[in-house]
Amino acid sequence: MVSIAVGAKPIPVTDVWQALTHHNATEHVVVRQLRLPRTLLGLLAGVALGVAGAAMQALTRNPLADPGLLGINSGAAAAIATATALLGIGGGTGQVWFALIGAATVTIGVYAVGGGRAATPARLALAGAALNAALYSYVSALMLLDSAGLERLRFWTVGSLASADTGTALRVTPFIAVGLLVALATARPLNALALGDDAAHALGARPAVTRAAAIIAITLLCGAATAACGPIVFVGLLVPHLVRALTGPDLRWMMPYCALLAPVLLLGSDVLGRVLGRPGELQVGLITAIVGGPLFLSLVTRRRTARS
């Protein structure tokens, strides 16, 4: 409700309500055609990033794992940049499929380079950082080739909900819905997998199938969210930590709570960017990075202190 009521253009709450219930000139356009679609997209992207972050941390057994930090969002972004710059695909369902292919490729690549079944948190983090840097350089090179044609892509790579429309939300909804269902189905076996493969087998879980299903869920969630609003970082990292402090490590509780809290963080950051940037706006990817950076450093410092 705050995301619909508050924006770069100050509109009284009574006028917002009138715009939602009746058709009236400027307020109708701003509220129903701009704020409402971006709020819906923020809800969808928040759910996707929050649940994907929880699944990624459980899969890698690394509490600092994040789809953005491990390069998965960058893989989706690189695929979309390739489709836009080299193939002339600027939007629609085709862009979503390219994002999914890019996310899947990087997910498998990070897991393989990190050691596969013998992967350690440190190796996965290093592999993700290396691929993330390479993909970021690749996207930057593509944008330099044709700055005029890729002006929209330049703003998209920061992470934004500003270009949201109803069509975009409808295109990514099926992918996010399937990814969410698959992720929730892996919650119990991922809990068992945290005890090790042998213990997981003893508890009736199948580690290989569980890992494959988790990778599919992460790919669908991250690919769809990135295709819709660009690579937004730190949401998938911070929300699972906040939820874990409330629910404990059981993913059967963590994932639903992540699906509730992550949209709050994402839409809250979006509203803050619109208010601080008046009469324009600061993109949500900048706000989440500003907020997430210090918190990420705090998490790393706390882990080092605990180990020492």
N, C-alpha and C positions, 0 to 999 in steps of 0.2 A: 504493500500500500504506500509506503514511503517512496519507493522507486517511481510509482505512478504519480504521486502528488508533488514531488520535489524535483526540480531540474534547473537547467541553465536559465530558462525563462520563468520568472516568478509568476505563478498562477494561484489565486485564492482557492482554498479547498472546495468551497461551494461551486466555483466554476469548473473545477476538475470533476466533481460529481455530476454536474450538468452535462459535461462533455461525454461522460461515460453512459449516461442514461438518455441523452438527447443529442441531436445534431445541431451544432452551432459553430460556425465560422472557424476562427483561429484556434480556440481552445480544443475544438474537436480534432483538428489536424494534429496539434501538438500531442494531445493525450492519447487519442485512439490510434493514430498512425505512426507515432514516434515512440512515446513512452511505453505504451502497452506491449508492442512487439519486443522492445529491448528488455523489458522486465521478464517476459516469457522466455526469451532466449537466455537471459541471465540465470533464471531458475534451472533451465535444462543444462546449461554449461556448468553451473555450480554442482548440480547432482553428479554429472559425469566426472568432473575433476576430483571431487571429494571421494567418491567411491573408488575411482581408479587409483588414487593415492593410497588408500587403505589396502587395496589389493596388491599394489606394487610393493609396499613395505612388507606385507606378509609373504609375498612370493620370493623376494630377495633376502628376507630376514634382515633387512637393513632399515632401521627407524628413520634414517635420513634420506631414504629413497623417495623420489618424486618423478612423475612423468616428464616434468620440465627439466629437472636436473640430470636425468638419465638420457636426455636427448630425444625422447619419443615425440614430444610436441614439435621439436625442431625437424624431425623426420617428416611429420605431416606438413609442416610449413615449407620444407624444401620441395616436397612433391607438388604442392599447390603452386609454388613459385615456378617450377618447371612447366607445369601445365599452362600457367598464365603467360610466361615469357616465350616459351618455345613452341607450344601447341595451340595457343590462342584460346584456351578454355578459361573464361573469366568468371564463371559462376555456375549455379545449378547443381544438379545431382552429380554431374561429372566431377566437379571439384571435390565433393564429399568422397567419392570413390578414390580419387588420387590421394586425398588425405589419409584414408584408411590404408592404402597400399604403403605410403611412406611411413606411417606409424608402425605397421606390422613389420616392415623391413628393418627399421631401427630397433624395435623390440627384440626381434630374433638376433640381430647383429650384436646388440649389447649383451644379451644372454650368452651367445656363442663366444664372443671375445672374452667375456668375463669368466669363462671356464665351464659353461654348461651346468651339468649336475653338480660339478665340484666348485661352482662359483662361490666366491666369498664376497661379503659386502664391500671390502676395499677394492677388489678387482672390478666389480660391477660399477662402482662409482668412478673409477679411473676410465673404464671403457666408455661409460656414458659421457664423461667430461670430454674425452677425446673426440667422440663422434659429434657431440654437441658443438664443439669449436669448429670442426670441419664443415658441418652443415650450415652453421651461421656464416662462415666465410663464403660458402657456395651461394647462399641466398643473397648476400651483399654483392657478390660479383654479378649475379643476374640483374639486380636492381641498377647497377652501374651501366649495364649494356643499353638500357632504354629507360632513362629516368622519367620521361614524359608518359610512356605507356604503362609504367609500373608505379605511378604516383599513388594509386589506391592501395597497391600491395605494400608500399612503404609504410603507410599508416596501419595497415592490417597486421603487419609483423610485430607491432608493439603490443597488440591485444586490445580489442575494443568492442563495445556493444553498440557503437553509434550507428553503424550501417544496418542494424537489425531490421528485418521486416517479417511479416507473417509467413511468407514463402520459405524463408531460410529456416525458421523454427519448425515448420512442417516437414522440410526435407530431412533434418537431422533427428527428428523425434523417433522414427522407427529404429535407427541405429543405436541411439542412446537407450531406448526401451529394451532392446535385445541385449545390449551390453550389460545393462543393470540386472536383468534377470539371470544372465549367466554368472555375473559376479556374486549375486546373492546365493546362487546354487553352489558356488565354490566355497562359501564361508566355512562350513563345517569341515570339509576335507583340508582346507588351508590351515585350520586350527590344528588338525592332526599332523600336517606336514611340518609345522613349527617344531615338533618334537623329534624330527628326523625321519628319514625314509623308512627305516626298520620299524619304528614305532607307528608310523602312519599305516604301513602294511598290516601290522597287528591290530590296528583299530578299524580295519576294513577299507581304508582309503587307497586309491591308486595314484601314486605320485606323478607318474608321467601324464595321465589323463587330467589330473588336477592342474598341473603346470600349463598344459596346453589350453585348458578352458580358461585359466586366469589370463593367459596371454591374449586369447581371443577377446575376452571382456575388456581388458585394458586397451587393446587396439581399437575396438569399436567406440569406447567412451572417449578416449583421447583424440582419435581421428575425427569423430563427429564434432566434438567441442572446438577443436582447432580449426576445422574447416569453416565453422560458423562465425567464430569471433577471434581467431588468431591464437598464437601461443601465449597463454596466460600462466605465469609461473607462481609458485609458492602456495597456491590454494590447496593442491594435492599434498603438499608437505605439512602445512600447519594444521589443517583441520583434523587429520587423524591423530595428531598429538593432543590437541585439545579434547577430542572425543575420548581418547584412551584414558585421559585423567578422570573422566566421568564414569565410563563404563567398564574399564579394564580392557585386557587384550582380546577378549572374545569377539571374533569378527561377526558373529551372528547379531551382536548388538552394535558393534562399531559401524558397520556399513550403513544400516538404516539411519543412525544418528549423523554420520557423515553426509548422507543425502539430504538431511535437514539443515545442518549447520553450514555447509559449504555455500549454498545459495545465499545465505545471510551475509557471509563474508564477501562474496563476489558482488552482490547487489549493493551492499553497504559501501564498498570501495567505489562502485560506479556512481552512486549518489554523491559521495564525497568529492569525486573528480568533477562532477557537474557543478557542484556548489563552489568549490575553490577556483575553478577555471572560468567563472562567469566574466563576460557574456559568452565565452566559448566553453570548452571543457577539457579536462585532463583525462586521457584515456585510462581505462580501468587497469590495463596491464602495467602502467606506470605506478598507479596507487598500490597495487598488490606487491610490486617489487619494492617500493619504498617501505611499506609496512613489513613485508616478509623478510627483507634483508637483515635487519637487526635481530629479528626473532630467530632466524636461521643461525646467525652467529652465536646467539645465546644458547641455542640447543647444542651446537658443537662444543662450546665452552663447558657446558654442564656435563656433557659426555666425557670430555677429557678430564675434568675435575673428578668425576666419579671413578674413572679408571685409575687415576693417580692415587 
